[in-house]
Amino acid sequence: MGSDLVLYIVVATALAFDFTNGFHDTANAIATSISTRALSPRAAVLMSAVLNFAGAFVSLSVAATVAKGIVEPGGITQTIVFGGLIGAIAWNLATWWFGLPSSSSHALIGGMVGSAFVAKGPSAILGDGILEKVVLPAVIAPILAFVVAGISILVAYRIVGRQRPGLVNRGYRLGQIVTGSLFSLAHGTNDAQKTMGIITLALIAHGDLSSASFHVPTWVVICSASAIALGTYSGGWRIIRTMGSRIIKMDPAQGFSAQGAGAAVVLTASHLGFPLSTTHVISGGVMGAGAAKRLSAVRWGLAGNIALAWVLTLPCAAVIGGAAYGLCSIFGSDAAGVIVVSLLVIGLLAAAFGSRVRRGPAITAEA
């Protein structure tokens, strides 16, 4: 009975992470469209939510990587999965609070690595998988998006350089609807699968699935797709502001180039099974589209803060995930520890968000 209760809590926590992933990463798909007025804020988040849901059904390659390629699935317990999820949720909420577009993907992977390390030691960590599937793509993807977006904007300006600005801007705003849609679909394809992989790990630990053969149940796909879509629709307005207007002052052509480059990179990574950070990719695309116009167009100080958040994500989420597992283990029973930590986290969130509500919101949807 206790094991079943832990499974229910872990699945609920995984879906809560998926929700935070959605509202934390909403900016990745739609901030540029809102900034250039290609779409209204509500129309943009609705479009993105629908396509995030649809994207979750496109592929399961990333889910397989998260379930089998980061930690040793045979030695994972439900409490380890729970600790990793707490680490990911805590880091997502912390960076959202300060408006920094960090990686939900790396927060989840970091949380899982930290929790597994504290529980089982280094033998539970698949170092080669982390290097090949996480670290190298994290370095290459934003650089690739930066270069592709930069080349795209130079080509775009050369093609339309002598056209009337009003006509050009209208055309690129229409194009942004297409590229924004593609990026939202790509985001669902890559990010929703991470939660599927985590829930599958919990089911393996519970004994419902075999670690020898990978299979994501249909109900897991539907629940994960729904959670990330609902999170996306709720909108992470703080990060939307940072991504859409604070890194560069964006025109429609730059928005089109950044979104198009980002969608191409993320869709390719999803096909190859890399759990990529869509935040890293779109940030690289936005910076590339700005820098290609002129280097001074990019607010490099803010870009440096974002890069620092990227670097800190894996280790910080790992520390929190390890601490969450350690706190659970103090109580000696999986069920007791998980319940106590769950209540503690809920209490802390209620206190933090209650104080924010009393102070009033920092930004509105139209900002």
VOGU-3710 file (C-alpha; in Angstrom, 3 decimals, decimal comma):
1> mgsdlvlyiv> 0,000/0,000/0,000  2,839/2,385/0,921  4,574/1,688/-2,396  1,369/2,438/-4,307  0,941/5,730/-2,444  4,497/6,751/-3,277  3,858/5,974/-6,945  0,756/8,185/-6,955  2,708/11,034/-5,352  5,612/10,619/-7,774
11> vatalafdft> 3,311/10,652/-10,816  1,513/13,745/-9,481  4,877/15,440/-8,831  6,079/14,554/-12,346  2,969/16,127/-13,847  3,475/19,182/-11,612  6,998/19,474/-13,034  5,559/19,120/-16,534  3,199/22,003/-15,755  6,077/24,199/-14,526
21> ngfhdtanai> 8,015/23,200/-17,635  5,122/24,480/-19,734  4,748/27,901/-18,113  8,504/28,300/-17,632  9,208/27,569/-21,311  6,213/29,332/-22,867  8,564/32,179/-23,711  10,715/29,909/-25,855  7,975/29,461/-28,419  6,014/32,704/-28,376
31> atsistrals> 7,988/35,587/-26,841  9,294/36,733/-30,217  5,806/36,619/-31,768  4,379/38,710/-28,923  7,288/41,158/-28,959  6,843/41,939/-32,680  3,018/41,917/-32,390  2,685/39,018/-34,812  0,189/37,548/-32,318  -1,654/38,827/-29,279
41> praavlmsav> -0,460/37,315/-25,980  -3,546/35,134/-25,447  -3,691/33,965/-29,063  0,008/33,087/-28,872  -0,246/31,025/-25,681  -3,372/29,237/-26,945  -1,653/28,313/-30,209  1,457/27,201/-28,341  -0,543/25,113/-25,833  -2,397/23,242/-28,566
51> lnfagafvsl> 0,781/22,506/-30,515  2,690/21,511/-27,370  -0,028/18,930/-26,765  0,154/17,675/-30,352  3,953/17,577/-30,347  4,025/15,157/-27,428  2,636/12,430/-29,705  5,177/12,866/-32,508  8,075/10,809/-31,112  9,259/8,902/-28,027
61> svaatvakgi> 13,016/9,003/-28,679  13,720/11,621/-26,011  11,602/9,749/-23,466  13,759/6,672/-24,044  16,938/8,687/-23,448  15,657/10,139/-20,160  14,438/6,746/-18,931  17,492/4,714/-19,940  20,400/6,995/-20,846  20,979/9,227/-17,798
71> vepggitqti> 20,795/6,973/-14,733  20,817/3,190/-14,395  17,085/2,285/-14,556  17,436/-1,050/-12,769  18,707/0,562/-9,571  16,292/3,494/-9,422  13,634/3,681/-6,717  10,508/5,776/-6,615  12,022/7,951/-3,900  15,022/8,702/-6,128
81> vfggligaia> 12,659/9,796/-8,891  10,731/11,942/-6,411  13,912/13,636/-5,165  14,973/14,414/-8,736  11,596/15,951/-9,516  11,741/18,173/-6,435  15,151/19,432/-7,541  13,830/20,237/-11,017  10,665/21,975/-9,799  12,579/24,050/-7,236
91> wnlatwwfgl> 15,074/25,300/-9,824  12,349/26,014/-12,385  10,414/28,127/-9,911  13,530/29,942/-8,664  14,622/30,988/-12,160  11,045/31,895/-13,135  10,824/34,097/-10,025  13,822/36,118/-11,240  12,725/36,063/-14,889  15,722/34,052/-16,106
101> psssshalig> 15,124/31,648/-19,035  16,955/28,575/-17,724  16,627/24,988/-18,942  13,811/22,833/-17,553  15,439/19,859/-19,264  18,740/20,309/-17,485  16,949/21,003/-14,209  15,224/17,624/-14,497  18,380/15,781/-15,503  20,390/17,520/-12,783
111> gmvgsafvak> 17,784/16,699/-10,148  17,738/13,037/-11,155  21,535/12,796/-11,178  21,825/14,396/-7,733  19,128/12,217/-6,207  20,572/9,020/-7,716  24,108/9,962/-6,654  23,119/10,480/-3,022  21,104/7,236/-3,012  23,356/4,861/-4,943
121> gpsailgdgi> 26,671/6,605/-5,486  28,443/7,292/-8,802  27,697/3,801/-10,149  24,056/4,840/-10,700  25,068/7,632/-13,085  25,611/6,844/-16,768  28,454/9,287/-17,425  28,774/8,520/-21,136  25,058/9,087/-21,654  25,166/12,452/-19,882
131> lekvvlpavi> 28,186/13,571/-21,903  26,856/12,443/-25,289  23,155/13,150/-24,832  23,190/16,207/-22,537  26,483/18,096/-22,235  27,625/18,108/-25,867  24,176/19,025/-27,273  23,914/21,776/-24,624  27,115/23,331/-25,972  26,503/22,780/-29,671
141> apilafvvag> 22,776/23,586/-29,959  22,754/27,285/-28,935  25,853/27,964/-31,034  24,227/26,268/-34,016  21,003/28,247/-33,501  23,064/31,458/-33,141  24,835/30,844/-36,459  21,742/29,706/-38,377  19,644/32,645/-37,127  22,460/35,075/-37,928
151> isilvayriv> 22,821/33,784/-41,481  19,036/33,766/-41,911  18,624/37,392/-40,881  21,439/38,521/-43,174  19,801/36,711/-46,096  16,407/38,112/-45,153  17,660/41,703/-45,010  19,404/41,283/-48,340  16,245/39,975/-50,021  13,878/42,635/-48,676
161> grqrpglvnr> 16,334/45,496/-48,163  14,725/47,771/-50,757  11,115/46,895/-50,033  8,720/49,084/-48,078  9,138/48,415/-44,323  5,389/48,176/-43,671  4,882/45,464/-46,281  8,000/43,584/-45,167  7,006/43,641/-41,501  3,502/42,357/-42,269
171> gyrlgqivtg> 4,953/39,513/-44,295  7,381/38,474/-41,583  4,687/38,694/-38,910  2,666/36,167/-40,916  5,806/34,059/-41,241  6,268/34,202/-37,468  2,929/32,495/-36,999  4,327/29,573/-39,014  7,739/29,473/-37,306  6,185/29,991/-33,871
181> slfslahgtn> 3,857/27,078/-34,550  6,771/24,880/-35,597  8,745/25,802/-32,492  5,756/25,055/-30,240  5,354/21,668/-31,914  9,086/21,032/-31,479  8,907/22,051/-27,814  6,122/19,541/-27,138  8,016/16,864/-29,033  11,142/17,342/-26,933
191> daqktmgiit> 10,056/18,584/-23,514  6,881/16,598/-22,815  8,825/13,405/-23,452  11,127/14,096/-20,505  8,218/13,767/-18,105  7,118/10,612/-19,918  10,582/9,162/-19,368  10,527/10,065/-15,654  7,086/8,523/-15,065  8,223/5,431/-16,953
201> laliahgdls> 11,230/5,208/-14,604  8,836/5,369/-11,634  6,711/2,585/-13,134  9,843/0,456/-13,627  10,851/1,087/-9,999  7,332/0,112/-8,864  7,520/-3,135/-10,843  4,792/-2,270/-13,361  7,197/-2,231/-16,311  10,362/-4,129/-17,138
211> sasfhvptwv> 13,677/-2,262/-17,326  14,768/-4,621/-20,113  12,309/-3,230/-22,676  11,285/0,408/-22,957  7,589/1,187/-23,286  5,644/4,357/-22,479  1,987/3,594/-21,627  -0,598/5,585/-23,558  -2,020/7,149/-20,390  1,438/8,534/-19,576
221> vicsasaial> 1,675/10,181/-23,009  -1,784/11,754/-22,692  -1,230/12,999/-19,125  2,200/14,453/-19,935  0,905/16,182/-23,061  -2,027/17,657/-21,134  0,115/18,925/-18,246  2,635/20,726/-20,445  -0,168/22,213/-22,561  -1,960/23,561/-19,474
231> gtysggwrii> 1,301/24,992/-18,167  1,977/26,648/-21,500  -1,483/28,210/-21,561  -0,970/29,676/-18,083  1,968/31,644/-19,505  5,284/32,543/-17,860  5,053/36,282/-18,416  8,233/37,211/-16,565  10,395/35,115/-18,891  8,366/36,136/-21,949
241> rtmgsriikm> 9,393/39,728/-21,246  13,074/38,793/-20,899  13,142/36,676/-24,049  10,959/38,922/-26,188  12,336/42,390/-25,544  15,175/42,562/-23,032  17,870/40,604/-24,908  17,417/42,567/-28,160  14,883/45,038/-29,503  13,401/42,686/-32,053
251> dpaqgfsaqg> 11,841/43,304/-35,465  9,606/40,743/-37,257  12,410/39,529/-39,535  14,624/38,797/-36,536  11,769/37,021/-34,762  11,111/34,914/-37,853  14,787/33,974/-38,185  15,226/33,115/-34,493  12,092/30,954/-34,355  12,848/29,207/-37,641
261> agaavvltas> 16,414/28,369/-36,618  15,267/27,180/-33,201  12,516/24,952/-34,585  14,920/23,287/-37,032  17,488/22,548/-34,296  14,964/21,225/-31,754  13,092/19,017/-34,226  16,392/17,496/-35,367  17,448/16,849/-31,773  14,089/15,231/-30,965
271> hlgfplstth> 14,484/12,875/-33,916  17,950/11,882/-32,670  16,753/11,408/-29,088  18,666/14,320/-27,513  16,855/15,882/-24,506  17,713/19,373/-25,684  17,111/22,642/-23,866  14,672/24,653/-25,969  15,627/27,634/-23,790  19,262/27,403/-24,860
281> visggvmgag> 18,274/27,042/-28,495  15,875/29,973/-28,767  18,170/32,198/-26,695  20,991/31,411/-29,104  18,701/32,140/-32,035  17,578/35,496/-30,599  21,164/36,551/-29,877  22,287/35,456/-33,339  19,503/37,403/-35,050  20,472/40,493/-33,066
291> aakrlsavrw> 24,242/40,191/-33,375  24,096/39,679/-37,154  22,426/43,084/-37,476  25,019/44,692/-35,186  26,859/43,383/-32,137  25,708/46,283/-29,965  22,063/45,286/-30,565  22,442/42,469/-28,018  22,361/43,310/-24,328  25,397/41,196/-23,540
301> glagnialaw> 25,194/41,805/-19,802  21,758/40,181/-19,649  22,956/37,459/-22,025  25,777/36,768/-19,569  23,291/36,407/-16,690  21,281/33,945/-18,770  24,434/31,975/-19,614  25,337/31,870/-15,913  21,889/30,429/-15,147  22,529/27,770/-17,796
311> vltlpcaavi> 25,842/26,790/-16,210  24,359/26,663/-12,709  21,244/24,675/-13,627  22,676/21,142/-13,626  24,702/21,412/-10,401  22,107/23,442/-8,473  19,234/21,137/-9,420  21,476/18,171/-8,543  22,191/19,584/-5,082  18,482/20,206/-4,431
321> ggaayglcsi> 17,541/16,764/-5,774  20,158/15,098/-3,579  19,004/17,080/-0,542  15,369/16,139/-1,211  16,280/12,442/-1,363  18,376/12,765/1,790  15,488/14,407/3,629  13,125/11,624/2,514  15,544/8,940/3,685  15,791/10,425/7,195
331> fgsdaagviv> 12,317/9,103/7,943  13,295/5,518/7,124  10,160/4,767/5,141  9,692/5,687/1,496  6,073/6,638/2,024  6,662/8,684/5,184  9,604/10,585/3,730  7,883/11,367/0,454  4,730/12,555/2,236  6,671/14,822/4,620
341> vsllviglla> 8,747/16,386/1,847  5,634/16,839/-0,311  3,842/18,697/2,497  6,941/20,790/3,180  7,263/21,804/-0,481  3,552/22,638/-0,743  3,809/24,784/2,382  6,855/26,670/1,092  5,195/27,299/-2,279  2,001/28,515/-0,634
351> aafgsrvrrg> 3,976/30,947/1,523  6,070/32,243/-1,388  3,219/32,701/-3,839  0,901/34,047/-1,157  3,363/36,845/-0,411  3,702/37,611/-4,116  -0,067/37,844/-4,544  -0,276/40,276/-1,627  2,422/42,466/-3,237  0,763/42,293/-6,656
361> paitaea> 2,037/40,950/-9,981  5,325/42,175/-11,394  4,168/42,140/-14,992  0,973/41,797/-16,959  0,337/39,725/-20,039  0,449/42,785/-22,238  3,835/43,982/-20,998
//
